[in-house]
Amino acid sequence: MTAQQQPIRVLVVEDDPVAADAHVLYVGRVPGFTAVGKAHTGAEARRLLDRTPVDLILLDLHLPDVHGLQLARSLRAAGHRADVIAVTSARDLAVVREGVSLGVVQYVLKPFTFSTLRDRLVRYAEFRGAAGEASGQDEVDRAIATLRAPGPAALPKGLSGPTLERVTDALRASAEGLTAAGVAETVGISRITARRYLEHLVDTGRAERRPQYGTVGRPELQYRWVRGR
Protein backbone atom coordinates (compact mmCIF):
# COMPACT_ATOMS: atom_id res chain seq x y z
CA MET A 1 0.00 0.00 0.00
CA THR A 2 1.43 3.40 -0.98
CA ALA A 3 1.43 6.53 1.18
CA GLN A 4 -1.46 7.92 -0.86
CA GLN A 5 -3.48 4.79 -0.10
CA GLN A 6 -2.93 4.85 3.66
CA PRO A 7 -6.18 5.36 5.57
CA ILE A 8 -6.81 8.71 7.21
CA ARG A 9 -6.00 8.27 10.90
CA VAL A 10 -8.64 9.67 13.25
CA LEU A 11 -8.48 10.37 16.97
CA VAL A 12 -11.89 10.55 18.69
CA VAL A 13 -11.96 12.99 21.63
CA GLU A 14 -15.29 12.72 23.46
CA ASP A 15 -16.02 12.72 27.20
CA ASP A 16 -19.13 10.52 26.99
CA PRO A 17 -17.88 6.89 26.80
CA VAL A 18 -20.98 5.67 24.97
CA ALA A 19 -20.76 8.46 22.38
CA ALA A 20 -16.99 7.91 22.01
CA ASP A 21 -17.54 4.22 21.24
CA ALA A 22 -20.24 5.12 18.72
CA HIS A 23 -18.00 7.67 16.98
CA VAL A 24 -15.15 5.13 16.77
CA LEU A 25 -17.60 2.68 15.23
CA TYR A 26 -18.86 5.29 12.77
CA VAL A 27 -15.32 6.20 11.67
CA GLY A 28 -14.48 2.54 11.08
CA ARG A 29 -17.50 2.16 8.80
CA VAL A 30 -16.27 4.84 6.36
CA PRO A 31 -13.86 3.48 3.73
CA GLY A 32 -10.48 5.18 3.82
CA PHE A 33 -10.64 6.07 7.52
CA THR A 34 -9.42 4.31 10.65
CA ALA A 35 -9.83 5.27 14.31
CA VAL A 36 -6.39 5.08 15.95
CA GLY A 37 -7.56 5.94 19.45
CA LYS A 38 -10.07 7.67 21.68
CA ALA A 39 -9.66 10.10 24.56
CA HIS A 40 -12.16 11.34 27.13
CA THR A 41 -10.21 14.42 28.28
CA GLY A 42 -7.91 17.02 26.78
CA ALA A 43 -4.95 15.70 28.78
CA GLU A 44 -5.53 12.18 27.49
CA ALA A 45 -5.78 13.50 23.93
CA ARG A 46 -2.41 15.28 24.27
CA ARG A 47 -0.73 12.09 25.52
CA LEU A 48 -2.15 10.08 22.63
CA LEU A 49 -1.07 12.67 20.07
CA ASP A 50 2.47 12.69 21.44
CA ARG A 51 2.88 9.00 20.65
CA THR A 52 0.39 8.28 17.84
CA PRO A 53 0.39 9.78 14.31
CA VAL A 54 -3.02 11.38 13.66
CA ASP A 55 -4.38 13.10 10.55
CA LEU A 56 -7.79 14.18 11.85
CA ILE A 57 -9.27 14.84 15.30
CA LEU A 58 -12.99 14.32 15.88
CA LEU A 59 -13.22 16.77 18.75
CA ASP A 60 -15.99 17.31 21.28
CA LEU A 61 -15.84 20.94 22.42
CA HIS A 62 -17.12 20.35 25.95
CA LEU A 63 -14.47 18.29 27.72
CA PRO A 64 -14.24 17.97 31.52
CA ASP A 65 -10.78 19.55 31.80
CA VAL A 66 -10.57 22.01 28.89
CA HIS A 67 -12.72 23.59 26.18
CA GLY A 68 -12.15 21.92 22.83
CA LEU A 69 -11.02 25.14 21.16
CA GLN A 70 -8.45 25.73 23.91
CA LEU A 71 -7.18 22.23 23.27
CA ALA A 72 -6.97 22.92 19.52
CA ARG A 73 -5.05 26.15 20.19
CA SER A 74 -2.55 24.41 22.47
CA LEU A 75 -2.05 21.60 19.97
CA ARG A 76 -1.26 24.09 17.21
CA ALA A 77 1.22 25.84 19.52
CA ALA A 78 2.88 22.49 20.26
CA GLY A 79 3.31 21.79 16.55
CA HIS A 80 0.52 19.27 16.00
CA ARG A 81 -0.92 19.73 12.51
CA ALA A 82 -3.89 17.34 12.55
CA ASP A 83 -7.08 18.82 11.13
CA VAL A 84 -10.12 19.10 13.38
CA ILE A 85 -13.80 18.30 12.92
CA ALA A 86 -15.70 19.75 15.87
CA VAL A 87 -18.50 17.59 17.28
CA THR A 88 -20.69 19.66 19.56
CA SER A 89 -24.16 20.68 20.66
CA ALA A 90 -23.00 24.32 20.89
CA ARG A 91 -24.70 26.64 18.40
CA ASP A 92 -22.83 29.86 19.22
CA LEU A 93 -21.61 31.29 15.90
CA ALA A 94 -18.83 33.17 17.69
CA VAL A 95 -17.44 29.77 18.69
CA VAL A 96 -17.73 28.64 15.07
CA ARG A 97 -15.75 31.68 13.88
CA GLU A 98 -13.05 31.08 16.48
CA GLY A 99 -12.84 27.44 15.46
CA VAL A 100 -12.26 28.36 11.82
CA SER A 101 -9.26 30.46 12.85
CA LEU A 102 -7.82 27.42 14.67
CA GLY A 103 -8.10 25.01 11.76
CA VAL A 104 -11.52 23.48 12.42
CA VAL A 105 -12.52 22.29 8.95
CA GLN A 106 -16.04 21.04 9.75
CA TYR A 107 -18.70 21.27 12.45
CA VAL A 108 -21.08 18.40 13.21
CA LEU A 109 -23.94 19.32 15.54
CA LYS A 110 -25.19 16.77 18.05
CA PRO A 111 -27.33 14.79 17.78
CA PHE A 112 -26.29 13.37 14.41
CA THR A 113 -26.65 10.14 12.49
CA PHE A 114 -23.96 8.00 10.90
CA SER A 115 -24.90 9.31 7.45
CA THR A 116 -24.21 12.90 8.58
CA LEU A 117 -20.73 12.08 9.85
CA ARG A 118 -20.02 9.90 6.82
CA ASP A 119 -20.84 12.83 4.52
CA ARG A 120 -18.44 15.12 6.41
CA LEU A 121 -15.65 12.54 6.37
CA VAL A 122 -16.06 11.80 2.67
CA ARG A 123 -15.93 15.51 1.87
CA TYR A 124 -12.86 15.93 4.05
CA ALA A 125 -11.15 13.04 2.23
CA GLU A 126 -11.89 14.67 -1.13
CA PHE A 127 -10.47 17.98 0.11
CA ARG A 128 -7.40 16.28 1.56
CA GLY A 129 -6.83 14.34 -1.64
CA ALA A 130 -6.61 17.45 -3.82
CA ALA A 131 -3.04 17.79 -5.07
CA GLY A 132 -1.01 19.60 -7.69
CA GLU A 133 -1.27 23.21 -8.82
CA ALA A 134 -4.63 24.81 -9.44
CA SER A 135 -5.20 26.05 -12.98
CA GLY A 136 -7.12 29.09 -11.75
CA GLN A 137 -9.62 30.57 -9.30
CA ASP A 138 -12.40 28.16 -10.29
CA GLU A 139 -10.33 25.13 -9.35
CA VAL A 140 -9.36 26.68 -6.01
CA ASP A 141 -13.04 27.44 -5.32
CA ARG A 142 -14.03 23.86 -6.17
CA ALA A 143 -11.39 22.45 -3.81
CA ILE A 144 -12.63 24.60 -0.92
CA ALA A 145 -16.28 23.86 -1.75
CA THR A 146 -15.76 20.13 -1.19
CA LEU A 147 -15.75 20.82 2.56
CA ARG A 148 -19.17 22.41 2.46
CA ALA A 149 -22.08 20.23 3.42
CA PRO A 150 -25.13 20.16 1.18
CA GLY A 151 -28.17 22.14 2.25
CA PRO A 152 -30.18 20.63 5.09
CA ALA A 153 -32.59 17.91 4.08
CA ALA A 154 -36.17 19.12 4.01
CA LEU A 155 -38.37 17.81 6.77
CA PRO A 156 -41.55 15.95 5.83
CA LYS A 157 -44.47 18.26 5.15
CA GLY A 158 -46.04 19.55 8.34
CA LEU A 159 -42.96 19.10 10.56
CA SER A 160 -40.91 22.04 11.83
CA GLY A 161 -37.30 22.19 12.96
CA PRO A 162 -37.93 23.85 16.37
CA THR A 163 -40.63 21.34 17.32
CA LEU A 164 -38.45 18.44 16.17
CA GLU A 165 -35.67 19.75 18.40
CA ARG A 166 -38.03 19.87 21.41
CA VAL A 167 -39.27 16.34 20.75
CA THR A 168 -35.66 15.18 20.38
CA ASP A 169 -34.66 16.81 23.68
CA ALA A 170 -37.61 15.20 25.49
CA LEU A 171 -36.79 11.76 24.16
CA ARG A 172 -33.08 12.03 24.90
CA ALA A 173 -33.82 13.09 28.47
CA SER A 174 -35.87 9.95 29.16
CA ALA A 175 -33.75 6.90 29.96
CA GLU A 176 -36.78 4.59 29.83
CA GLY A 177 -38.33 6.06 26.69
CA LEU A 178 -41.65 7.79 26.11
CA THR A 179 -44.95 7.09 24.42
CA ALA A 180 -46.47 9.55 21.98
CA ALA A 181 -48.78 10.65 24.80
CA GLY A 182 -45.79 11.27 27.07
CA VAL A 183 -44.01 13.33 24.43
CA ALA A 184 -47.21 15.27 23.70
CA GLU A 185 -47.56 16.20 27.37
CA THR A 186 -43.89 17.14 27.75
CA VAL A 187 -43.64 19.23 24.59
CA GLY A 188 -47.16 20.66 24.56
CA ILE A 189 -48.40 19.25 21.25
CA SER A 190 -51.13 16.82 20.29
CA ARG A 191 -50.58 13.08 20.55
CA ILE A 192 -51.02 12.66 16.79
CA THR A 193 -48.44 15.36 16.09
CA ALA A 194 -46.04 13.83 18.61
CA ARG A 195 -46.31 10.47 16.88
CA ARG A 196 -45.46 12.02 13.51
CA TYR A 197 -42.25 13.48 14.91
CA LEU A 198 -41.38 10.26 16.71
CA GLU A 199 -41.90 8.20 13.56
CA HIS A 200 -39.64 10.63 11.68
CA LEU A 201 -36.93 10.03 14.28
CA VAL A 202 -37.38 6.27 13.85
CA ASP A 203 -37.21 6.57 10.06
CA THR A 204 -33.94 8.54 10.27
CA GLY A 205 -32.36 6.04 12.67
CA ARG A 206 -32.30 8.32 15.72
CA ALA A 207 -34.97 6.52 17.73
CA GLU A 208 -36.43 3.05 18.06
CA ARG A 209 -39.94 1.89 18.88
CA ARG A 210 -41.24 -1.12 20.78
CA PRO A 211 -44.66 -2.16 22.12
CA GLN A 212 -45.38 -1.36 25.75
CA TYR A 213 -47.24 -4.30 27.32
CA GLY A 214 -49.06 -4.51 30.63
CA THR A 215 -52.10 -2.44 29.68
CA VAL A 216 -55.56 -3.59 28.71
CA GLY A 217 -56.22 -3.71 24.99
CA ARG A 218 -53.78 -2.93 22.21
CA PRO A 219 -50.23 -2.29 23.51
CA GLU A 220 -49.00 1.28 23.16
CA LEU A 221 -45.77 2.05 21.33
CA GLN A 222 -42.86 3.31 23.37
CA TYR A 223 -40.04 5.27 21.74
CA ARG A 224 -36.44 5.39 22.91
CA TRP A 225 -33.53 7.53 21.77
CA VAL A 226 -30.73 5.57 20.12
CA ARG A 227 -27.77 6.42 22.38
CA GLY A 228 -24.73 7.86 20.62
CA ARG A 229 -26.81 9.39 17.83
N, C-alpha and C positions, 0 to 999 in steps of 0.2 A: 504494500500500500504506500503511495507517495504522500508527501507532505500535504499536497492539495486535497488528498482523499481522506485525511485524518478527520475523525469526527470533531465537532465543536465541543469543547469541554466546558461543562456548566457546573457552577457551584450554587447550590440552593441555600439561601440564608433566610430562615423563617423561624420565628419563636414558637409557633404552634406545632407540636410534634406531628399531629395528624395531618395538618396542611402541608408540612415539610415532606412527609412521606408521599402525599398525593402529588406534589409538584415534582419530586424525583421520578415518580411513576410516569407522569405526563411527559417529562423530558425524554425519558427512555423510549417512549412510543413514537417520537418524531425521528424519522430517518435522518442521519447525519449529525445527530446530537447524542451526547452521553453525559450523564450526571457523574461527576468525579467526587462528590462529597456533599454534605449538608451541615449547616451550622445553625445553632439556635440563638447565638448572641454575636455581637460585633467582635468581641475578643476571640471567640472560637473561629470566626471567619478569618481574622487576621492570621491566626496560627496555621489554619489550613492553607491559606494563600502563600505563606512563607515556605511551604514545603511541597505544594501541589500546583503544577501548571494549570492555569484556568484562562479560558478565552472570554467567558461570559458569566456574569453574576446575576442570578435571579434574586433580587433583593427586596425583602420586606422593609418598609420604612420605619415601622414601629417595633423596635427591638428593646428588650428589657434594660440594656446597659448603654445604648447610644441610638440616636436617630439615624436612620439609614443614610441620609444625605451627609451627615457628619462622618459616617464611616466611609462613604465614597470619597469625601474630600481628603481624609487622612490616607486612604489607599493611594490616591493620586500623588500626594506629597511624598509617600514612601516609594514611589516608582512603579506601582502596579498599574498595568495598562489594560486590564480586562474591561470590556464594555459592560454596561449595566442595563438591565431591564427592571424597572421598579414595579413591585407587586404590592398594592396598597389599597386601603379603603378611603384614604384621604382624597378629598376633592378640591383642595385649596390650590388655585391656579398659580399663586405665588410660589408654592412648593414645586409645582411643575416647572416654572421658569428657572428656579434655582437648580433643579435637577438637570435641565438641559445644559447649563453652564458647567456642570460637573461630569458630563459625558453619559448621562442617562439617555439611551437611544429609543426606549419605548416605555410606556406606562400601561400596566394592566390593572384595571380596577377590580377589586374583590366585591362580590363573588364573581367568579368566572368559570366557564366550562373548559374542557380539554380543547375543544375546537378553537376557542378564542386564543389560548396560549399557543396552540399549534400554528395558527395564522401568524402570530407575532414572530415566532421562531423561524418559520419559513421565510418570512420577509427579511429578517435579520440575516439569514444565511445567504439570501440573494444579494443583499447589500454588501456583506463581507466578501462575497465571491467576486465582486466587480474588480477588475484588474486592468492594467494598461493605461494608456493616455487617452483622455476624452477627446473626441473630435471637435467638440464645441459645447456651447451652453446647454443645448437640448440634451446632450448625453449626460452632462453633469446633473441636470434637473431630474432626468429619469433615474439615475443612480440614487439620488436622495429620496425620490418619491417612493422607492421600494419599501422604505421604512414606514410609510404612512399606511394606517389601517383603512380598509374600505369604510364607507359610511355605515352607521349603525343599521342593523337589520330592522325592518319595520315590524312593529308589533301587530298581532292579529287585530282585525277591525274591532273597535269597541274597547280595547285595552289601552291604558295610559301608563307612561313610564313612572310617574310619581306613585300611583296606586300600586303598581307592580313592586316598587321598592318597599312600600309599607307592608305588603303581603310577604315579601321575601324576608324582611326584618322580623316579622311576627313568627314565621316558620323557623327561622334560624334560632330564635330565642327559646324555642320549645324543644327540650331534649326528648320528650316522649312523642312529639308530633301533635298535629291538630286536625280536626275535622273541618269541613267547609263552614259549619256553624260556628266553630271556635274562632276561625279566622275572621268571619263576618263580624262577630262581636268585638274582637280585638281591634280590627281596622276601622269598623264603622261603615260597612258596606253590606249589601244584601247577600244572603247565602248563595243565590244563583251566581251573582257576580264573583263572589269569593271562589266558587268552584271553577269558574272560567280561568281565573288567574292561576289557581293551583294546577289545573290541567295543563296550562301553558308551561309551568315550571317542570312538570313531569315530562312533557313532550321535548323540552330542551335539555333534559338530563340533570336538572338541578334539584329535583325532588322525586320521591317515590311514593306510591300509594299502596295501601293494603287494607283489607276489610277489618273492621273493628267488631268483634263478636261480643256476646254477653248481653245483648239487648234483644227485646222482643221484636219479631218481624225481621225485615231485611237488614243485614248488617250495614252499618255506615262506613264510608271510606275514611281512612285516616291518612294524612299526608305527613311525610317526614322529609326534612332537608337532607340532601346527600352531603355528608361532611367532607370538607376539603374542596368543595365546589365554590 
